[in-house]
């Protein structure tokens, strides 16, 4: 199992269990120059 796969799975699980995480991420990305 590669590090990328592990990290990707962890992020996917985090987003699935934290509905507001994607909204926060979009807000942060939208605020970047």
C-alpha positions as CSV (number, residue, x, y, z in Angstrom):
1,X,0.0,0.0,0.0
2,X,1.5,3.3,-1.1
3,X,1.6,6.4,1.0
4,X,-0.6,8.2,-1.6
5,X,-3.3,5.5,-1.4
6,X,-3.3,5.6,2.4
7,X,-3.5,9.4,2.5
8,X,-6.2,9.5,-0.2
9,X,-8.3,7.0,1.7
10,X,-7.8,8.9,5.0
11,X,-8.9,12.2,3.3
12,X,-11.8,10.5,1.7
13,X,-13.0,9.0,5.0
14,X,-12.5,12.4,6.7
15,X,-14.7,14.1,4.1
16,X,-17.3,11.4,4.3
17,X,-17.5,11.7,8.1
18,X,-17.2,15.5,8.1
19,X,-19.9,17.0,5.8
20,X,-18.7,20.6,6.4
21,X,-15.1,19.8,5.6
22,X,-15.7,20.2,1.8
23,X,-17.4,23.6,2.3
24,X,-14.5,24.8,4.4
25,X,-12.0,23.5,1.8
26,X,-13.9,25.3,-1.0
27,X,-14.0,28.5,1.1
28,X,-10.2,28.4,1.7
29,X,-9.4,27.6,-2.0
30,X,-11.7,30.4,-3.1
31,X,-9.9,32.8,-0.8
32,X,-6.5,32.0,-2.3
33,X,-5.0,34.5,-4.8
